[in-house]
Amino acid sequence: MKNVKECIDAEMNYRLASIFIDYLYHKEAIDKKELNRVRKKLKKKYNPPTKRLEGLSGKRNN
């Protein structure tokens, strides 16, 4: 189990990387397919604590 600092670091790194890839998509530097591929990799790499809140885990939130 992660400690609090590791959880915060994972969330922060995930959010920053997500913002960056969203920017690249907005600027048309990457396409939708690449955006989704990178998002999946980010979720797997960082396993952000809030991914279930965003509906990113593939599971229902209720």
N, CA, C and O atoms as a Tripos MOL2 file, in Angstrom:
@<TRIPOS>MOLECULE
protein
  248   247    62     0     0
PROTEIN
NO_CHARGES

@<TRIPOS>ATOM
      1 N           0.8390   -1.1870    0.0000 N.3       1 MET1
      2 CA          0.0000    0.0000    0.0000 C.3       1 MET1
      3 C           0.8790    1.2430    0.0000 C.2       1 MET1
      4 O           1.9170    1.2930    0.6610 O.2       1 MET1
      5 N           0.4430    2.2400   -0.7520 N.am      2 LYS2
      6 CA          1.2080    3.4820   -0.8480 C.3       2 LYS2
      7 C           1.0140    4.3390    0.3890 C.2       2 LYS2
      8 O          -0.0430    4.3310    1.0210 O.2       2 LYS2
      9 N           2.0700    5.0820    0.7180 N.am      3 ASN3
     10 CA          1.9040    6.0600    1.7850 C.3       3 ASN3
     11 C           1.3050    7.3370    1.1910 C.2       3 ASN3
     12 O           1.1470    7.4430   -0.0250 O.2       3 ASN3
     13 N           0.9800    8.2870    2.0350 N.am      4 VAL4
     14 CA          0.3000    9.4990    1.5970 C.3       4 VAL4
     15 C           1.1370   10.2720    0.5760 C.2       4 VAL4
     16 O           0.6040   10.7430   -0.4290 O.2       4 VAL4
     17 N           2.4300   10.4050    0.8240 N.am      5 LYS5
     18 CA          3.2880   11.1590   -0.0980 C.3       5 LYS5
     19 C           3.3080   10.5010   -1.4790 C.2       5 LYS5
     20 O           3.2350   11.1950   -2.4930 O.2       5 LYS5
     21 N           3.4050    9.1870   -1.5260 N.am      6 GLU6
     22 CA          3.4030    8.4860   -2.8100 C.3       6 GLU6
     23 C           2.0860    8.6830   -3.5520 C.2       6 GLU6
     24 O           2.0770    8.8410   -4.7720 O.2       6 GLU6
     25 N           0.9720    8.6760   -2.8170 N.am      7 CYS7
     26 CA         -0.3450    8.9110   -3.4250 C.3       7 CYS7
     27 C          -0.4350   10.3130   -4.0050 C.2       7 CYS7
     28 O          -0.9210   10.5010   -5.1200 O.2       7 CYS7
     29 N           0.0310   11.2850   -3.2540 N.am      8 ILE8
     30 CA         -0.0050   12.6730   -3.7200 C.3       8 ILE8
     31 C           0.8970   12.8510   -4.9310 C.2       8 ILE8
     32 O           0.5080   13.4980   -5.9040 O.2       8 ILE8
     33 N           2.0920   12.2860   -4.8830 N.am      9 ASP9
     34 CA          3.0230   12.3800   -6.0120 C.3       9 ASP9
     35 C           2.4410   11.7210   -7.2700 C.2       9 ASP9
     36 O           2.5390   12.2730   -8.3660 O.2       9 ASP9
     37 N           1.8380   10.5430   -7.1050 N.am     10 ALA10
     38 CA          1.2510    9.8430   -8.2500 C.3      10 ALA10
     39 C           0.1240   10.6730   -8.8610 C.2      10 ALA10
     40 O           0.0240   10.7950  -10.0820 O.2      10 ALA10
     41 N          -0.7150   11.2390   -8.0080 N.am     11 GLU11
     42 CA         -1.8230   12.0660   -8.5000 C.3      11 GLU11
     43 C          -1.3060   13.3040   -9.2280 C.2      11 GLU11
     44 O          -1.7930   13.6460  -10.3060 O.2      11 GLU11
     45 N          -0.3270   13.9650   -8.6410 N.am     12 MET12
     46 CA          0.2220   15.1760   -9.2470 C.3      12 MET12
     47 C           0.8730   14.8640  -10.6040 C.2      12 MET12
     48 O           0.6330   15.5690  -11.5850 O.2      12 MET12
     49 N           1.6830   13.8260  -10.6560 N.am     13 ASN13
     50 CA          2.3410   13.4570  -11.9080 C.3      13 ASN13
     51 C           1.3270   13.0630  -12.9730 C.2      13 ASN13
     52 O           1.4740   13.4230  -14.1410 O.2      13 ASN13
     53 N           0.3020   12.3260  -12.5720 N.am     14 TYR14
     54 CA         -0.7440   11.9230  -13.5070 C.3      14 TYR14
     55 C          -1.4800   13.1440  -14.0480 C.2      14 TYR14
     56 O          -1.7060   13.2490  -15.2530 O.2      14 TYR14
     57 N          -1.8490   14.0530  -13.1780 N.am     15 ARG15
     58 CA         -2.5850   15.2570  -13.5950 C.3      15 ARG15
     59 C          -1.7580   16.1170  -14.5510 C.2      15 ARG15
     60 O          -2.2670   16.5870  -15.5690 O.2      15 ARG15
     61 N          -0.4880   16.3190  -14.2210 N.am     16 LEU16
     62 CA          0.3730   17.1360  -15.0910 C.3      16 LEU16
     63 C           0.5360   16.5020  -16.4660 C.2      16 LEU16
     64 O           0.4530   17.1850  -17.4860 O.2      16 LEU16
     65 N           0.7640   15.2080  -16.4880 N.am     17 ALA17
     66 CA          0.9180   14.5180  -17.7630 C.3      17 ALA17
     67 C          -0.3920   14.5510  -18.5550 C.2      17 ALA17
     68 O          -0.3720   14.6900  -19.7780 O.2      17 ALA17
     69 N          -1.5150   14.4250  -17.8720 N.am     18 SER18
     70 CA         -2.8200   14.4780  -18.5350 C.3      18 SER18
     71 C          -3.0770   15.8470  -19.1580 C.2      18 SER18
     72 O          -3.5780   15.9500  -20.2770 O.2      18 SER18
     73 N          -2.7330   16.8780  -18.4290 N.am     19 ILE19
     74 CA         -2.8920   18.2360  -18.9600 C.3      19 ILE19
     75 C          -2.0390   18.4120  -20.2150 C.2      19 ILE19
     76 O          -2.4830   18.9980  -21.2030 O.2      19 ILE19
     77 N          -0.8260   17.9040  -20.1620 N.am     20 PHE20
     78 CA          0.0750   18.0270  -21.3070 C.3      20 PHE20
     79 C          -0.4580   17.2880  -22.5330 C.2      20 PHE20
     80 O          -0.4370   17.8360  -23.6350 O.2      20 PHE20
     81 N          -0.9350   16.0550  -22.3620 N.am     21 ILE21
     82 CA         -1.4310   15.3290  -23.5390 C.3      21 ILE21
     83 C          -2.7430   15.9300  -24.0530 C.2      21 ILE21
     84 O          -3.0090   15.8930  -25.2550 O.2      21 ILE21
     85 N          -3.5610   16.4810  -23.1530 N.am     22 ASP22
     86 CA         -4.7670   17.1820  -23.6010 C.3      22 ASP22
     87 C          -4.3950   18.4100  -24.4350 C.2      22 ASP22
     88 O          -5.0480   18.7200  -25.4310 O.2      22 ASP22
     89 N          -3.3510   19.0910  -24.0150 N.am     23 TYR23
     90 CA         -2.8580   20.2580  -24.7710 C.3      23 TYR23
     91 C          -2.3840   19.8240  -26.1640 C.2      23 TYR23
     92 O          -2.6970   20.4700  -27.1650 O.2      23 TYR23
     93 N          -1.6330   18.7330  -26.2130 N.am     24 LEU24
     94 CA         -1.1490   18.2390  -27.5100 C.3      24 LEU24
     95 C          -2.3110   17.8690  -28.4210 C.2      24 LEU24
     96 O          -2.2690   18.1210  -29.6250 O.2      24 LEU24
     97 N          -3.3420   17.2730  -27.8460 N.am     25 TYR25
     98 CA         -4.5140   16.9240  -28.6470 C.3      25 TYR25
     99 C          -5.2290   18.1890  -29.1320 C.2      25 TYR25
    100 O          -5.6410   18.2710  -30.2900 O.2      25 TYR25
    101 N          -5.3720   19.1560  -28.2540 N.am     26 HIS26
    102 CA         -6.0210   20.4140  -28.6150 C.3      26 HIS26
    103 C          -5.2610   21.1260  -29.7420 C.2      26 HIS26
    104 O          -5.8740   21.7390  -30.6170 O.2      26 HIS26
    105 N          -3.9510   21.0440  -29.7180 N.am     27 LYS27
    106 CA         -3.1190   21.6720  -30.7570 C.3      27 LYS27
    107 C          -2.9680   20.7840  -31.9960 C.2      27 LYS27
    108 O          -2.2380   21.1230  -32.9270 O.2      27 LYS27
    109 N          -3.6610   19.6530  -31.9960 N.am     28 GLU28
    110 CA         -3.6540   18.6960  -33.0960 C.3      28 GLU28
    111 C          -2.2720   18.1050  -33.3720 C.2      28 GLU28
    112 O          -1.9500   17.7540  -34.5070 O.2      28 GLU28
    113 N          -1.4640   18.0020  -32.3200 N.am     29 ALA29
    114 CA         -0.1620   17.3570  -32.4460 C.3      29 ALA29
    115 C          -0.2960   15.8370  -32.3460 C.2      29 ALA29
    116 O           0.5590   15.0940  -32.8280 O.2      29 ALA29
    117 N          -1.3870   15.3850  -31.7100 N.am     30 ILE30
    118 CA         -1.6930   13.9600  -31.6350 C.3      30 ILE30
    119 C          -3.1750   13.7840  -31.9630 C.2      30 ILE30
    120 O          -3.9730   14.7080  -31.8050 O.2      30 ILE30
    121 N          -3.5250   12.5840  -32.4210 N.am     31 ASP31
    122 CA         -4.9270   12.3200  -32.7370 C.3      31 ASP31
    123 C          -5.6320   11.6500  -31.5520 C.2      31 ASP31
    124 O          -5.0070   11.3520  -30.5340 O.2      31 ASP31
    125 N          -6.9290   11.4210  -31.6980 N.am     32 LYS32
    126 CA         -7.7490   10.8550  -30.6190 C.3      32 LYS32
    127 C          -7.2500    9.4650  -30.2080 C.2      32 LYS32
    128 O          -7.2330    9.1320  -29.0230 O.2      32 LYS32
    129 N          -6.8520    8.6710  -31.1780 N.am     33 LYS33
    130 CA         -6.3530    7.3210  -30.9030 C.3      33 LYS33
    131 C          -5.0940    7.3790  -30.0240 C.2      33 LYS33
    132 O          -4.9670    6.6340  -29.0520 O.2      33 LYS33
    133 N          -4.1830    8.2650  -30.3780 N.am     34 GLU34
    134 CA         -2.9470    8.4210  -29.5990 C.3      34 GLU34
    135 C          -3.2590    8.9760  -28.2050 C.2      34 GLU34
    136 O          -2.6650    8.5420  -27.2180 O.2      34 GLU34
    137 N          -4.1720    9.9170  -28.1240 N.am     35 LEU35
    138 CA         -4.5750   10.4720  -26.8310 C.3      35 LEU35
    139 C          -5.0780    9.3660  -25.9060 C.2      35 LEU35
    140 O          -4.6630    9.2880  -24.7490 O.2      35 LEU35
    141 N          -5.9590    8.5210  -26.4040 N.am     36 ASN36
    142 CA         -6.4900    7.4330  -25.5800 C.3      36 ASN36
    143 C          -5.4170    6.4170  -25.2060 C.2      36 ASN36
    144 O          -5.4090    5.8970  -24.0900 O.2      36 ASN36
    145 N          -4.5140    6.1360  -26.1410 N.am     37 ARG37
    146 CA         -3.4230    5.1850  -25.8610 C.3      37 ARG37
    147 C          -2.5260    5.7050  -24.7410 C.2      37 ARG37
    148 O          -2.1550    4.9570  -23.8360 O.2      37 ARG37
    149 N          -2.1810    6.9910  -24.8060 N.am     38 VAL38
    150 CA         -1.3120    7.5850  -23.7920 C.3      38 VAL38
    151 C          -2.0340    7.6630  -22.4460 C.2      38 VAL38
    152 O          -1.4260    7.4150  -21.4050 O.2      38 VAL38
    153 N          -3.3160    8.0040  -22.4580 N.am     39 ARG39
    154 CA         -4.0780    8.0520  -21.2010 C.3      39 ARG39
    155 C          -4.0630    6.6980  -20.4940 C.2      39 ARG39
    156 O          -3.8970    6.6270  -19.2760 O.2      39 ARG39
    157 N          -4.2380    5.6240  -21.2680 N.am     40 LYS40
    158 CA         -4.2020    4.2820  -20.6850 C.3      40 LYS40
    159 C          -2.8460    4.0010  -20.0360 C.2      40 LYS40
    160 O          -2.7680    3.4480  -18.9380 O.2      40 LYS40
    161 N          -1.7830    4.3920  -20.7380 N.am     41 LYS41
    162 CA         -0.4360    4.1780  -20.2000 C.3      41 LYS41
    163 C          -0.2080    4.9800  -18.9200 C.2      41 LYS41
    164 O           0.4070    4.4950  -17.9700 O.2      41 LYS41
    165 N          -0.7100    6.2050  -18.9120 N.am     42 LEU42
    166 CA         -0.5510    7.0440  -17.7160 C.3      42 LEU42
    167 C          -1.2830    6.4420  -16.5200 C.2      42 LEU42
    168 O          -0.7560    6.4130  -15.4080 O.2      42 LEU42
    169 N          -2.5000    5.9620  -16.7600 N.am     43 LYS43
    170 CA         -3.2680    5.3430  -15.6740 C.3      43 LYS43
    171 C          -2.5350    4.1290  -15.1110 C.2      43 LYS43
    172 O          -2.4780    3.9240  -13.8980 O.2      43 LYS43
    173 N          -1.9780    3.3350  -16.0120 N.am     44 LYS44
    174 CA         -1.2600    2.1370  -15.5790 C.3      44 LYS44
    175 C           0.0230    2.5060  -14.8220 C.2      44 LYS44
    176 O           0.3500    1.8960  -13.8040 O.2      44 LYS44
    177 N           0.7370    3.5030  -15.3270 N.am     45 LYS45
    178 CA          2.0120    3.8890  -14.7140 C.3      45 LYS45
    179 C           1.8220    4.5340  -13.3420 C.2      45 LYS45
    180 O           2.4960    4.1600  -12.3820 O.2      45 LYS45
    181 N           0.9110    5.4990  -13.2460 N.am     46 TYR46
    182 CA          0.7770    6.2720  -12.0120 C.3      46 TYR46
    183 C          -0.2930    5.7420  -11.0680 C.2      46 TYR46
    184 O          -0.2340    6.0040   -9.8670 O.2      46 TYR46
    185 N          -1.2620    5.0060  -11.5830 N.am     47 ASN47
    186 CA         -2.3610    4.4950  -10.7750 C.3      47 ASN47
    187 C          -2.8750    5.5750   -9.8160 C.2      47 ASN47
    188 O          -2.8090    5.4040   -8.5980 O.2      47 ASN47
    189 N          -3.3840    6.6820  -10.3610 N.am     48 PRO48
    190 CA         -3.7830    7.8100   -9.5180 C.3      48 PRO48
    191 C          -4.9390    7.4410   -8.5940 C.2      48 PRO48
    192 O          -5.8700    6.7510   -9.0090 O.2      48 PRO48
    193 N          -4.8840    7.8960   -7.3490 N.am     49 PRO49
    194 CA         -5.9290    7.5550   -6.3750 C.3      49 PRO49
    195 C          -7.3230    8.0100   -6.7910 C.2      49 PRO49
    196 O          -8.3060    7.3870   -6.3900 O.2      49 PRO49
    197 N          -7.4390    9.0590   -7.5700 N.am     50 THR50
    198 CA         -8.7550    9.5930   -7.9280 C.3      50 THR50
    199 C          -9.2990    9.0510   -9.2400 C.2      50 THR50
    200 O         -10.3260    9.5360   -9.7150 O.2      50 THR50
    201 N          -8.6470    8.0640   -9.8420 N.am     51 LYS51
    202 CA         -9.1140    7.5830  -11.1440 C.3      51 LYS51
    203 C         -10.5240    7.0180  -11.0740 C.2      51 LYS51
    204 O         -11.2650    7.1160  -12.0520 O.2      51 LYS51
    205 N         -10.9110    6.4410   -9.9700 N.am     52 ARG52
    206 CA        -12.2750    5.9040   -9.8450 C.3      52 ARG52
    207 C         -13.2960    7.0310   -9.8000 C.2      52 ARG52
    208 O         -14.4150    6.8700  -10.2860 O.2      52 ARG52
    209 N         -12.9270    8.1600   -9.2280 N.am     53 LEU53
    210 CA        -13.8430    9.2930   -9.1730 C.3      53 LEU53
    211 C         -14.1180    9.8450  -10.5680 C.2      53 LEU53
    212 O         -15.2100   10.3420  -10.8440 O.2      53 LEU53
    213 N         -13.1270    9.7530  -11.4380 N.am     54 GLU54
    214 CA        -13.2470   10.2670  -12.7960 C.3      54 GLU54
    215 C         -13.8650    9.2560  -13.7410 C.2      54 GLU54
    216 O         -14.1330    9.5710  -14.9010 O.2      54 GLU54
    217 N         -14.0970    8.0340  -13.2510 N.am     55 GLY55
    218 CA        -14.6290    7.0000  -14.1250 C.3      55 GLY55
    219 C         -13.5780    6.4200  -15.0460 C.2      55 GLY55
    220 O         -13.9120    5.8590  -16.0890 O.2      55 GLY55
    221 N         -12.3260    6.5430  -14.6820 N.am     56 LEU56
    222 CA        -11.2390    6.0760  -15.5380 C.3      56 LEU56
    223 C         -10.8310    4.6300  -15.2810 C.2      56 LEU56
    224 O         -10.0270    4.0730  -16.0270 O.2      56 LEU56
    225 N         -11.3680    4.0270  -14.2490 N.am     57 SER57
    226 CA        -10.9310    2.6900  -13.8910 C.3      57 SER57
    227 C         -11.6510    1.6110  -14.6770 C.2      57 SER57
    228 O         -11.2940    0.4350  -14.6020 O.2      57 SER57
    229 N         -12.6700    2.0120  -15.4350 N.am     58 GLY58
    230 CA        -13.4430    1.0200  -16.1800 C.3      58 GLY58
    231 C         -14.5230    0.3780  -15.3400 C.2      58 GLY58
    232 O         -15.2050   -0.5300  -15.8160 O.2      58 GLY58
    233 N         -14.7030    0.8140  -14.1130 N.am     59 LYS59
    234 CA        -15.7160    0.2700  -13.2230 C.3      59 LYS59
    235 C         -16.7620    1.3390  -12.9530 C.2      59 LYS59
    236 O         -16.5080    2.5360  -13.0860 O.2      59 LYS59
    237 N         -17.9160    0.8830  -12.5780 N.am     60 ARG60
    238 CA        -18.9790    1.8380  -12.2180 C.3      60 ARG60
    239 C         -18.6440    2.5150  -10.9120 C.2      60 ARG60
    240 O         -18.0190    1.9130  -10.0390 O.2      60 ARG60
    241 N         -19.0500    3.7520  -10.7680 N.am     61 ASN61
    242 CA        -18.7220    4.5470   -9.5940 C.3      61 ASN61
    243 C         -19.7920    4.5130   -8.5080 C.2      61 ASN61
    244 O         -19.6850    5.2590   -7.5340 O.2      61 ASN61
    245 N         -20.8130    3.6820   -8.6390 N.am     62 ASN62
    246 CA        -21.8490    3.6870   -7.6120 C.3      62 ASN62
    247 C         -21.7950    2.4950   -6.7190 C.2      62 ASN62
    248 O         -22.6120    2.3690   -5.8060 O.2      62 ASN62
@<TRIPOS>BOND
     1     1     2 1
     2     2     3 1
     3     3     4 2
     4     3     5 am
     5     5     6 1
     6     6     7 1
     7     7     8 2
     8     7     9 am
     9     9    10 1
    10    10    11 1
    11    11    12 2
    12    11    13 am
    13    13    14 1
    14    14    15 1
    15    15    16 2
    16    15    17 am
    17    17    18 1
    18    18    19 1
    19    19    20 2
    20    19    21 am
    21    21    22 1
    22    22    23 1
    23    23    24 2
    24    23    25 am
    25    25    26 1
    26    26    27 1
    27    27    28 2
    28    27    29 am
    29    29    30 1
    30    30    31 1
    31    31    32 2
    32    31    33 am
    33    33    34 1
    34    34    35 1
    35    35    36 2
    36    35    37 am
    37    37    38 1
    38    38    39 1
    39    39    40 2
    40    39    41 am
    41    41    42 1
    42    42    43 1
    43    43    44 2
    44    43    45 am
    45    45    46 1
    46    46    47 1
    47    47    48 2
    48    47    49 am
    49    49    50 1
    50    50    51 1
    51    51    52 2
    52    51    53 am
    53    53    54 1
    54    54    55 1
    55    55    56 2
    56    55    57 am
    57    57    58 1
    58    58    59 1
    59    59    60 2
    60    59    61 am
    61    61    62 1
    62    62    63 1
    63    63    64 2
    64    63    65 am
    65    65    66 1
    66    66    67 1
    67    67    68 2
    68    67    69 am
    69    69    70 1
    70    70    71 1
    71    71    72 2
    72    71    73 am
    73    73    74 1
    74    74    75 1
    75    75    76 2
    76    75    77 am
    77    77    78 1
    78    78    79 1
    79    79    80 2
    80    79    81 am
    81    81    82 1
    82    82    83 1
    83    83    84 2
    84    83    85 am
    85    85    86 1
    86    86    87 1
    87    87    88 2
    88    87    89 am
    89    89    90 1
    90    90    91 1
    91    91    92 2
    92    91    93 am
    93    93    94 1
    94    94    95 1
    95    95    96 2
    96    95    97 am
    97    97    98 1
    98    98    99 1
    99    99   100 2
   100    99   101 am
   101   101   102 1
   102   102   103 1
   103   103   104 2
   104   103   105 am
   105   105   106 1
   106   106   107 1
   107   107   108 2
   108   107   109 am
   109   109   110 1
   110   110   111 1
   111   111   112 2
   112   111   113 am
   113   113   114 1
   114   114   115 1
   115   115   116 2
   116   115   117 am
   117   117   118 1
   118   118   119 1
   119   119   120 2
   120   119   121 am
   121   121   122 1
   122   122   123 1
   123   123   124 2
   124   123   125 am
   125   125   126 1
   126   126   127 1
   127   127   128 2
   128   127   129 am
   129   129   130 1
   130   130   131 1
   131   131   132 2
   132   131   133 am
   133   133   134 1
   134   134   135 1
   135   135   136 2
   136   135   137 am
   137   137   138 1
   138   138   139 1
   139   139   140 2
   140   139   141 am
   141   141   142 1
   142   142   143 1
   143   143   144 2
   144   143   145 am
   145   145   146 1
   146   146   147 1
   147   147   148 2
   148   147   149 am
   149   149   150 1
   150   150   151 1
   151   151   152 2
   152   151   153 am
   153   153   154 1
   154   154   155 1
   155   155   156 2
   156   155   157 am
   157   157   158 1
   158   158   159 1
   159   159   160 2
   160   159   161 am
   161   161   162 1
   162   162   163 1
   163   163   164 2
   164   163   165 am
   165   165   166 1
   166   166   167 1
   167   167   168 2
   168   167   169 am
   169   169   170 1
   170   170   171 1
   171   171   172 2
   172   171   173 am
   173   173   174 1
   174   174   175 1
   175   175   176 2
   176   175   177 am
   177   177   178 1
   178   178   179 1
   179   179   180 2
   180   179   181 am
   181   181   182 1
   182   182   183 1
   183   183   184 2
   184   183   185 am
   185   185   186 1
   186   186   187 1
   187   187   188 2
   188   187   189 am
   189   189   190 1
   190   190   191 1
   191   191   192 2
   192   191   193 am
   193   193   194 1
   194   194   195 1
   195   195   196 2
   196   195   197 am
   197   197   198 1
   198   198   199 1
   199   199   200 2
   200   199   201 am
   201   201   202 1
   202   202   203 1
   203   203   204 2
   204   203   205 am
   205   205   206 1
   206   206   207 1
   207   207   208 2
   208   207   209 am
   209   209   210 1
   210   210   211 1
   211   211   212 2
   212   211   213 am
   213   213   214 1
   214   214   215 1
   215   215   216 2
   216   215   217 am
   217   217   218 1
   218   218   219 1
   219   219   220 2
   220   219   221 am
   221   221   222 1
   222   222   223 1
   223   223   224 2
   224   223   225 am
   225   225   226 1
   226   226   227 1
   227   227   228 2
   228   227   229 am
   229   229   230 1
   230   230   231 1
   231   231   232 2
   232   231   233 am
   233   233   234 1
   234   234   235 1
   235   235   236 2
   236   235   237 am
   237   237   238 1
   238   238   239 1
   239   239   240 2
   240   239   241 am
   241   241   242 1
   242   242   243 1
   243   243   244 2
   244   243   245 am
   245   245   246 1
   246   246   247 1
   247   247   248 2
@<TRIPOS>SUBSTRUCTURE
     1 MET1         2 RESIDUE 1 A MET
     2 LYS2         6 RESIDUE 1 A LYS
     3 ASN3        10 RESIDUE 1 A ASN
     4 VAL4        14 RESIDUE 1 A VAL
     5 LYS5        18 RESIDUE 1 A LYS
     6 GLU6        22 RESIDUE 1 A GLU
     7 CYS7        26 RESIDUE 1 A CYS
     8 ILE8        30 RESIDUE 1 A ILE
     9 ASP9        34 RESIDUE 1 A ASP
    10 ALA10       38 RESIDUE 1 A ALA
    11 GLU11       42 RESIDUE 1 A GLU
    12 MET12       46 RESIDUE 1 A MET
    13 ASN13       50 RESIDUE 1 A ASN
    14 TYR14       54 RESIDUE 1 A TYR
    15 ARG15       58 RESIDUE 1 A ARG
    16 LEU16       62 RESIDUE 1 A LEU
    17 ALA17       66 RESIDUE 1 A ALA
    18 SER18       70 RESIDUE 1 A SER
    19 ILE19       74 RESIDUE 1 A ILE
    20 PHE20       78 RESIDUE 1 A PHE
    21 ILE21       82 RESIDUE 1 A ILE
    22 ASP22       86 RESIDUE 1 A ASP
    23 TYR23       90 RESIDUE 1 A TYR
    24 LEU24       94 RESIDUE 1 A LEU
    25 TYR25       98 RESIDUE 1 A TYR
    26 HIS26      102 RESIDUE 1 A HIS
    27 LYS27      106 RESIDUE 1 A LYS
    28 GLU28      110 RESIDUE 1 A GLU
    29 ALA29      114 RESIDUE 1 A ALA
    30 ILE30      118 RESIDUE 1 A ILE
    31 ASP31      122 RESIDUE 1 A ASP
    32 LYS32      126 RESIDUE 1 A LYS
    33 LYS33      130 RESIDUE 1 A LYS
    34 GLU34      134 RESIDUE 1 A GLU
    35 LEU35      138 RESIDUE 1 A LEU
    36 ASN36      142 RESIDUE 1 A ASN
    37 ARG37      146 RESIDUE 1 A ARG
    38 VAL38      150 RESIDUE 1 A VAL
    39 ARG39      154 RESIDUE 1 A ARG
    40 LYS40      158 RESIDUE 1 A LYS
    41 LYS41      162 RESIDUE 1 A LYS
    42 LEU42      166 RESIDUE 1 A LEU
    43 LYS43      170 RESIDUE 1 A LYS
    44 LYS44      174 RESIDUE 1 A LYS
    45 LYS45      178 RESIDUE 1 A LYS
    46 TYR46      182 RESIDUE 1 A TYR
    47 ASN47      186 RESIDUE 1 A ASN
    48 PRO48      190 RESIDUE 1 A PRO
    49 PRO49      194 RESIDUE 1 A PRO
    50 THR50      198 RESIDUE 1 A THR
    51 LYS51      202 RESIDUE 1 A LYS
    52 ARG52      206 RESIDUE 1 A ARG
    53 LEU53      210 RESIDUE 1 A LEU
    54 GLU54      214 RESIDUE 1 A GLU
    55 GLY55      218 RESIDUE 1 A GLY
    56 LEU56      222 RESIDUE 1 A LEU
    57 SER57      226 RESIDUE 1 A SER
    58 GLY58      230 RESIDUE 1 A GLY
    59 LYS59      234 RESIDUE 1 A LYS
    60 ARG60      238 RESIDUE 1 A ARG
    61 ASN61      242 RESIDUE 1 A ASN
    62 ASN62      246 RESIDUE 1 A ASN
